[in-house]
Amino acid sequence: MPLKYKIIPDLNLIINYWSGRLTFDEIITSKLAQINDMQWNQKYNIISDIRNADFDHVEELSIRFIDFLSRHKRFKYKIKYAFLTQTPCQVVFQKLLELHKTHEILFQSESFSTHKALYCWLNIGTNKFDRINKVITDFEFGKGKHGAGSSKNS
């Protein structure tokens, strides 16, 4: 499965890692797994590392994703949703989410090409950078768990 996540309650943070060619169904399956996780909290900010993800039909995917979020009240909290990107298509995906979101969707989203800028936007202290970077690196090199892997201390 190309989608992984980790919930870090003491940082009020969810980290997603998306890789490969993604479909709408895969993204939704991952989101549903997250909200069923005992540590999930709709008030946590989200980092999605999508640098290794490819999207087909990016506009359709963004519209369907926003439609899914708007139908679930558990996603209607004012949070920050940061995307770590490296290609124009990935940035376009994030920008289309912002463009298509409805008034019920309260999250702010932004795309970043560097970890530091992303952490600053989320107001994460520099003393937490290494911890979060380790989670992302573990996902990238296959050490993280697929579809799950929430933890308080990792």
MOQUI-V726870 format. One record per helix or strand of 3 or more residues. SS is the DSSP state (~ for helix, > for strand). FROM is the first residue (numbers start at 0). LEN is the number of residues. Records with the same first field share a line. If there is no record, write none. Layout:
SS: FROM-LEN, FROM-LEN
This chain:
>: 2-6, 12-10, 44-11, 79-5, 107-5
~: 8-3, 23-12, 57-13, 72-3, 87-13, 114-7, 125-15
